[in-house]
């Protein structure tokens, strides 16, 4: 069945999924007009909403002659540039050799092919000929010879449409791209909110919902990574949309570098969204014959609120973006030594933790920062990827063998993109880092950014790390990045190409990670960027999980993990049980509560297991047994946010339901106890209303309808930060 069609008579393109539809039309003078994105409306073509009117101060192209009702400044467009009479935010900006910047894109041709398009050197959704179709619409700027290919991927069963843009310089002169957004989307008069996810280091992806006002609202990163401060994911929604009802549109950028999302509400209450690479320090030269591709944007629509939108995105990423075998395979429950030892360790301290881990039923030991070079603090050693045998006497192979002989897997932390000035590598190759000639450097954590845009730098770093990995049985890698990108200047590029460095950096990062996963296909790979500074869909293409935040405080994690779940599957959330008092906040939280919060993600530990009490050990053994029974729900189930922690300061609850609706897991935290308490009810979602469900803990039986409509009471507790768990199984007749 064709899910992409073109009506030769009306010149309307229709892209259809099961529940959504996207339409555009080749209009007068070969302009490509956007018609509609929303619920699937069947055979109707939404051409009737465009009403030509004479608009003052909105110019008319030369071809329109005396027709004052045709203006690019008013028409909803699929993708536009500057200089054609459209004064709104636009998808692209360029500069020609003569210094002019006008680009006038007109429809030229289209192609529909089975399967999903791919992007050179960048992550993107993938799909077979049975899963997806591609539409390639070619626009051209006839004077310059620039061809602009609008790429659309349609996943009908997943209710996903993707977008990217490919620029081809078919002219005879140099064209410099100064703005190359991945998506431009117009909405007619519609009162909407937008939701974005802001934060800071150790408090990432905090949800904020704001009404769209006239003018431009935007969020962005210029830090060289997608950042702790803003996430490359946004939701547009109707003012009345909730978790369970209402129209909403999600846009996720599959990119790990500088980005910008802009939303403009114009003079006629029309709304335009653009999203893609940040124009800051971006100037990509296209010589005749050169091609440039933008990152991909994943678009999803739901008329059943944010919960359904999240389910759509979670499923799509798990099946058609994440490539690791661990997307469905059980993942080892690990302990990371960082908060147990920091830099102060030797092989015996590590072995003591490993012995305790094996006794408790864990599967893996991970050695974090400090194992390489002369690395006794964060002031030295980065770039020297050889084992520090003063700390690990006998070397890494011996240590790994001892840990493997216990029955544990072994993992390792690396930070390949960085260099310390106090390192052998810097002393040998000071020109291998970003440094602007004649200027002092901006340091962060006493480290600099390596210029990984240079192949010789990438080769050296990856070969050094591969040598270490090949020397021992390393089955897990945590890839970290602990500073933003600054001092942006590459000694390997001429002055006119310095505007390409930020994007080339991201392409280089993808190249390095692709080498890693291709060389070690069975590796469990976890990305990290000072915690959650690069928690984006681009990273998920290479690693099935990302360290969610350096903040391991269970109570603050409730907000971080809540916001993260809107756009990303919880199976991607790296989450650990850590020590108390917590090392970031000083808060003391019950161990059981820390376990409940960490189990809403990829479960692990980050504390000194060798110093636990017997009572804590017994509790952790049970946590591990429970999580191994629940992990399939975390990896494949439908996730529901039952309580908003930004509005409810008393309790937070979430739910996971198996795809066949046969198993239901409800967990949460009661944040504060009450004197003379009220009874709080929790209403479940996503169940079979006609089925009966037995609660494992009490044996009580409920109908699905009762659980969803009458709810269940939260327990009355004594003490703050108490955990709440209910596990239901459907009773089959």
N, C-alpha and C positions, 0 to 999 in steps of 0.2 A: 504494500500500500504506500502511495506517495503522500507524505506529510508536508511536503513543500510543493505548492502549485503556482502556476502563473497563468492568468486569464489573458490570452492574447488580445481579446476584444477590449476589455476594460483596463488592461495593463496593471492588474492588481496581483501582487505576490501575497500568498497566504501561507503562513507557517503554523502548523497545528500540532498540539500535543493532546493528550487525553482531556485535560481540563483547561488548557490555556490556548490562546491564539494571538498571532502577531501579523499585522497587515501593513503593507506599504504600496504605493502606486506611482507609476511613471506618469507624472502630470504634464501640464503644458510646458512647452519649451524643454522637454526632456529633464525636468527637475524630478528628483526622487522624493516624494512626499510620504511622511509617516501618517498612517491612518489610525492604528489601534494596537493596544496590547492589553490583554485582560482575559476574562473568561471566554471559553470556546463558545462562539455564537453560531456555529454551523455554517451554512452556505452564504450567509449575508456578507456582503462587502460594505465596509463602513466608509463609503465615499461621501455619504450625504452630510457628514458633519462639517465639511469644509465649505464655508460660505464666503464667496469673494465679495469684498467691500473696499471702497476707496478709503484708504487710511492716510490721514495727513502726516507728513514728515516720515513716511515709509516709502522709500524710493522704489522705482520700477525698472527692471532690466531693459536693455535696449530692444530686445526681441519683442517685448510686450507692446511696443508702439505707444498708442494713446490709451491703452488699457490700464487705468490707474487702480484697478482692483487686484492686480497681480503683483504682490510684493513679497520678497524673500524675508522681509523683516517680520512678517505676520504668519506666513504659512508654516505648518508643522513639517519639519524636514528630517530626513533620515540621517544625513551627515553633511555638514557644511563647513566652509572656511570663511575667512574674513575678506572684505572688500567687494562682496556681491550684493550689498544692501541689507544684510542681516546683521543687526547690531547687538544681538544677544550673544551669550557665551557660545562658543562653537567647538567643533570637534578637532579642528586642525588649524595650524598657522605655519606659514613657510616664508622663506625669503628667496627670491630669484637672484640671478647673477647681477641684474641691473639695480638691485636694492628694493624693488617693489615686493609687495606681499599679498597681492590679490590672487585668490584662487577661486575659480568658478566651476564647480563640479556639476557635470551633466551625465545623465544615464547613457550608457553605451551598450551593455550586453549583460547576459546572465548565464550561469551554468548550474545545473542541479546534478549532484553526484551522490552515489550511495556511500555510507560511512561518514566518519567525522574527519574534518580537516585537521592537520597538525601544524605546529609552529616550529620554525628552525631554532633549536637551542633554547627553547622555553617550554615550561610546563603548560599543559592544556588537558582538558577533558579528552578522553579517548572513547571510541565506540566503533563496533564492527558494522558491517553493512546491514545486519539485522537490527542493530540497536539505534542507528543514527543516520541522518542525511545531512548533506552540506549544500548550502546555497552560496554561490559566489556572484555578487552583483558588482559589475565594473562601472565605475564612474571615471570621467576624464576631464582634465583641464586642457582644453584643446590648444591654447597658446603655448603652454610650457611642455606639453607631452606627458605630464604626470598622469599615471593611472592609479586609481584608488580602488582597491578590491575590498568590498564589505563582505566579510565572511560570517556566515550564520551556521551554527550547528544545532540541529533539532533532535532531541531525545524524547520521542513521543511517550514512551512508557514511564519516563522519569519526570515528565512535566518540566523539562529544562530546555532553555534556548541559550546558546552561547554566542558571543560576538567578539570579533577581532578585526583588525584592519591591516591590509598589506599595501604598502606604497611602492610603486615601480616608477623609476625615472626613465621614461622612454624618449625623453627629449635630447637635445644636444648640449644643454648647459647644466651647470651644477645647481641643484636645489637643496636648500638647507631647511630641514624640518625643525620648527621651533615649538611646535605643539602637536602632539599625535595622540589623541584620546582614543580609547578602545571602544567606547560606546557614547552615543548621543541619542537621547530619547525625549520626545515631546509628548506632553499631556495637554489636552484642551482644558477648559475652565473646570477645575476640580479642586476642592479645598482639601489639602493633605497636610499630614505631619511627616517629619522625617526622623528616623531613629539612627543614631550613630553611637559608637562605642569608644569612649575616650579614656584617658587614664594617665598613669605615670609609672615609672619603674616600681615594681612590687604592688601596684594596684591598677592592673590593666583591664581594658574592655568593660568599663562601667557604662551601663546603658543610659542614654539620655534621649528623651523624646521631646521634640520642639515643633511648634506650628511653622509652616512655611509662610514667610512674609514677602512682601514685594522687595525686589532686589535680589542679591546673591548671598546665599549661605554656603559655606564650604568647610571642609576639614581636609587635612593633608599631613604628609611627612616629607621633610627635606633632609632627613638624617641618614640617608643611605640605606636604611632598612624600613620595613613597614611601620615599625616603631611601637613603643609602649604608649605613646601619647594618643595615637589615633589608629584605628584598624581599617584596612581597605575593604570594608563591608558596610553597606547602608541599606536601610529599609525605607521605602515610601509607603504611606498607608493613609486610608481615610481617617478622618478625625474620630470616628466612632469605633475603629477597629480594636479588637481585644485579642486575647490569646485564642479564643474559640470562634469568633465571628468577625467578618469584615474583610474588605479587600486590602491586600498588601503585596508589595513587590520587593524582592530581595535582589541585590546586586553585589556579587563577590568578585573582586579583582584577583586574578591568579598571578600575583606579582609580589616580589619580596623587597622592592626598593622604594625610591621616592614615588609618591603618588599624590593625586589630588582628586577629590570629588567636589563638584560644584553643582548647585541647584539654584536656578533662577526662576522667580515668579515675575512675569513681565507685565506690561501695561494693560494687557487684556486678560489677565489672570491665567494665562497659559504657563505651564511649568516645563522647564527643560533641565534634564540631568545629563552631565558629562562626567566621565570617570576614566582615569588612565594615568600614564606617566606624568609626574609633576613637570611643568615647563621650566622650573628653576634649574639653571645650569644645564639646560638641555638644548643642544643645537646639533642635529645629526645631519652630516653632509651626505647627499646622494649624488655621486657621479653618474654620468649617463650609463644606464644599465644596472645600477644598484637597486637593491630591494631592502625595505625596512618593514618589519612586522611589529605590531603592538602586542602587548600582553592580552590575554583573554579575559573577558568578563562573563561570569555565569549569571543568568537571569532566571528567577523563579517567581511564579505568581500563585497566590492562594486567595480564595474567597472565604476560607474558613479560619482566618486569623493567623497570628504569628506561630502558633503551635504547628499547624499544618505546613506553613512555609518552612519552618525549621526541619520538619520531617522530610520534606522534599529535598532540601539541600544536603542533609545528613546522608540520605540514601544515595544521592548522586555522587557525592564525594567518596563514599565507601566503595562504590561499585565501579565508578568510571573516572576516578582521579588518583586515588591511592593505589600504588602498584604492588606494595609489599605483600608477601604471603601472610604477614601478621594482621592483615586487615580482618581476617576471620579466624586464623589459627590462634590458639591460646598463647598468650605472651608470658614470658617468665616474670614472676614476682621478684623484684630486685631490692637490694639495699645499696644505697650510695653512701660512701664514707664521708662526704664533704662536711656535713654538720656534725659528724662524730669526731673528726680529727682536724679539719681544715688542712693547713700545710704541714702540720706537726705529726708525722707518722713515719714508721719504718715497717718493714715487712711483717714483723711480729704483731704489731697493732692491727694491721690489715687481716692477718690470719686469725686473730682473736675474734674479730667481727665476723669473718667468714664462718668460723666454727659455730658461733652463736646463730648465724643465719641458717645454717644447715639444720641445727637442732630445732629451730622454730618452723621449718618447713618451707623456707624460701628457695628460690630457684637460681638466683644469680647474685654475684657480687660485682659492684661497679667501682672502679678506682677513678676518683675525680682529679681535680687540678693538683699539681705539685709533683708528679711522677717523672718529669723530664728535665733536661738541662740543669741549670743551677737555679732551681725554682723553690725557694723557701718563703717567698712572699709574692705578691702580684706586681713587684717592681722589676722582675728580671725573668729571663729564660724563654719567653715566647718566641717561637721560630726555631728553637733548638730541639727538634723532635727525636731525641735519643734518651734512653732510660738513665735516670740518676741512680747509679749503683751504690752511692753512699746511703741513700734511703732504702733502696730495694736491693739488699745484698744478695748476690747470686743471680741478679738480673730478672727481667720479666718472665722469660720462659719457665724458670724454676718456680716463681710465685704462682703463675697461672696453672702449672701442672699440679702444684699442691692444692690449689682451690678446686681444680677439676677432679682431682682424686677424692675430694670430699663429696663429690656429686653435685657441685655447683658450676654453673656457667660463669664466664668472666667477661666484663665489659670495661670500656676505657673512655675517658673524657679527652677531647681535643679542642683546640681553638685555632684552626688553620689560617684564618684571615688576618691574624694579628702578629705584631713583632714588638719585642721589648728593645729599647736602646741598649740596655745591658744584656746583650746576647751575642753569641759567636756569629750568628747570621747577620745581625746589624753591623757588627764590626767588619765583616767581610763584604757586605753588600748594602751600604747605607742608602744607595739609590733605589733600593727595592721597596721603599715605603712611599706613601703619598707625602710630598713636601713641596710647597710652592717656592720656586726660586727666590731667594732674597728675603723671605719672610720667616718669622719664628713659627714654630709648630704649635697647634692646639693639642695638648695631651689630654688623655682621659684614662683613668686607672693606670697611669704611667705606661701607656702602650700606644703604638701608632698602627695605622692601617697599612697592611701590605698592599702593594700595587698588583693585585691578582689579575688585572687586565692583561698583564704581560705573561705570555705562555711559559717563559722560562721560570718565572716565579711560581706559577701553579705547578709546573712539573716538579720543581725541587721540593715544594711542600708536600705534595701528594706522594711522591716517591719516598720521602722520609717517613711519612706516616704508614705507608704500605709496608715498608721494611719492618717497622715495629710490629704491625699487625701480623705479618707473615711469620714473625719469629715465635709467635705464641698463638694459642687458640682464642682469639678475640672474637666474641660472638655478638657484641653490642658496641655501638659507638654513640656517644653524646657529643654533638657538634655545637660548640658555643660561640658566641660573639659578644664581647663585653665592652663595646664602645660604639658610638655612632661614627659615621664616616665624616672625616674633615680633612683639611689640607689638600683639597681635591686638585691634583695635578699629576699627570703621568709623564714621566721622562721619555716614554716610548712613543708619544703622539706629538704631532706638530701643533702649533698654537691654534690653528683653525679647527682642530678636532678635539680641543679640551672640553667642549660641551658634550662630548660623547662619553666621558669617563664614568659618570654615575651609572648610566645604563650598561656600559660595557662591564662594570664591576658586577652587576647582577647577573649578566650572562656568564661571566667567569665563575661566579659562585655556583650557578647551575651546572656548568661544565665539571667543576670539581666534585659536586655531589653525584652527578651522573656517573663519573668514573668510579666513585666509591660503591654505588649500588650495583653497577655492572660487574665489578671485580668480585664483590662479595654478595651474591644474590640472596643468600640465606641470613644475612646480617639483620639484626634488629637495630634500626637506626632511629635516633631521637634527635630532633633539632632543638636548639635553644638559642636565645639571644638575651643574655642577662635575665633569663626567665622568659617572659612573653613578648619580647620586643620584635619578634619576627613570627608571630602566630598568624600565618596567612595561608591561603590555599596553595600558593606557589610551593611552599615548603612541604605540604602534604603529598605532592607528587613524588617526592623523594623519600620522605619518612612518614610512617603511619601514625606517629605521635610526636607532640611538641611539648616541651616543658612549659607548663601553663604560666607559671610565675615563680620568681624567687621568693615570694611571700608564701611560706608554708603554714601560716596561721590558719587553722581550720575555719574560724569565724569569718575572717576576711576573705578566705577562699570561696565562701558561699556567694559573695557578690561577684567575684572574678569569674567563677565557673558558671554562674547564672548568665552573665553577659556573653561569655564565650559560646554558650549553647545556642544562641540565636542563629549563628551562621556556620557553626562547625560541629561535627559529631563529637559526642563525649568520649568516644573511643580514641580520639586524638589527643585528649587532655592528659598530659603527664601530671600525676598527683600523688603525693607521698604523705605518709604518716611521719611527723617529725617530733622532736623532743619538746618537752615543756619544763619550765617556762619557754615559750616560743622565742627563737633567736632573733626574730624580726620585731615582734611587738611586746614581748615579755608576758603575754597572756598565758594563763594556765587553763587548759581545756581537758576534759576527761579523755582518756585514751580511746574509749569506745566511740566517742564523738569524732575524734580525729580519723578513726577508721571508717566511719560512715561517710564522711566528706571525701576522703581519698578514694573510696570505692566508686565514686561517680566519675570515673576516669580510668587511666591505666595505673593500677594499684602498685604501690611500692613503699619503701621505708627510707628515711634519711635521719638516722639517729644511731647512737652507739648501742647496738643490740647486746653487747657483752656486759652492759651495766644495768640491765633490766632486773626488776624484782621478779620473783617466781609468779606472783599474781599477774603481772603484766605479760609475762611469757605465755601463760595459759590463755590469756585473752587474745594475744596475737596469733597463737596457733589456731584459735577458732575463727578469727578474722580471715586468715588465709584460706581455711577450709571453706568458709562461706563465700569468699570472693571467687574461688575456683568454680563453685556451683553457679554463680551469678554472671560470670564473665561473658557468656554468650549473649546475655541480655544487653550488657554494656556495648558489645561489639555490633550487634545487629538489630536491637529492639528499637521501638519508637519511644522517643524521650518527650516527656511533658513537664513543663514548668508549672507547678500547681500554686506556688506562692511567690510573689515578687519581693525580694529582700530589700528593695529600695523603698517600698511602701509599707511593708509589714516588719516591724521591729521586734515582734514577739516570737515568730517561728518561720522557718523556711522548709518547704517540702517539695520533692520532685518524684517523678514516677517513670518507670520503664515498662513497656508492654511488648511481649513477643509478637512477631509478625502474625502468628496464627491466633493471637488473643488468648492463648492458653495459660500464660504465666504473667504475673504482674508483681512488680517489685516497687514498693513505696518506701522512701527514706526521707529523713529530714532531721532538723535540729530545732529543739525548743530553746529559744535564746534566753528566755528569762522565766523563772517560776513566779507564781502569783500567790498572794495571800487571799483566801476566800475566792478561789479561781473561777473563771468563766470556762465554759465548755466550748472548744473550738472545733468546727467541723471541716473535714477535708473531702472535697468532691473529686473522685477519680475521673479519668478520661480514657477514651480509646478502647473500651471493653465491648464485648458482645452483650448487649442489653438483655437478651433472652437466656443467656447461659447462667449457670450457677458457679460460684467461686468459693473455695474453701480457704480460709486463712490458716497458714501452716502453724502459726504460733498458738492459736486458741482452738482450732478445729471448727470455728463458727462458719456457717455457710450463708452467703449472700447472693442475690441475683446481681448480674452486672448492672441492671437498671437501678437497683438500690444503691450500689456503690457510687454510681455517677450522679444520681439525683437526690438521694437522701444523705449521702456522705457517711463518713466514719469519724468518730471523735478522736482527737488527739488525747494521749494519756495525760493525766494530771501528774506532774513531776515535782520533785523537791530538788532545788539547786538549778543554777543557770547552765546553759550549754549542754542540755541533755539530748541524747540521740533518740531517734524514732525510726522503727523498722516494721513494715508489714509485708508479708510475702503471701501471695494468693496463687492458687492453681485452679483452673477450670475443672469442673466435675463433668465428665462426659457420660451421657446417658447410655 
